[in-house]
Amino acid sequence: MQVDQDKTISKIRKDESLPDLVRFPSLEHMREAIEDLRKERAEERAERRLARVRRQEEGSAQ
C-alpha cells in the first residue's frame, strides 16, 4: 500500500486532538526518548547482574 507522505503529514498536523509531539515530531525529542530507554534498560541489566552475583555468592557460602 502506498501512502502519499505530504497528504498524510498535513492530515496529522491538522488533527488538533493529537499531542504536539505527535503532530510536530522532533528528532531531538526522539533521541532523548531513546537515550532514556537505553538508560532504563542498562539499569535493569545491572540490577539483574547484581542479583545474580548475590545468588551465586549465597550458593557458594552454603
Phi, psi and omega in degrees: 000127178262142180235134176283109186302314183301314181294318181295316179296317180294326178295317179295317182292332179282339182284099184284353178283345179275149177296157181301323181294336176279318182290323182230074184295149180238134178297325180295318177297320180295317178299317179297318179296319179295317178299316179298316179298318179296320178297315179301313180296321179296319178296318179297318178297319179296320178296316179296319179298315180296318178297320179296317179297317179298317179297320179295320178295320179294321180292322181281338179283337183277000000 
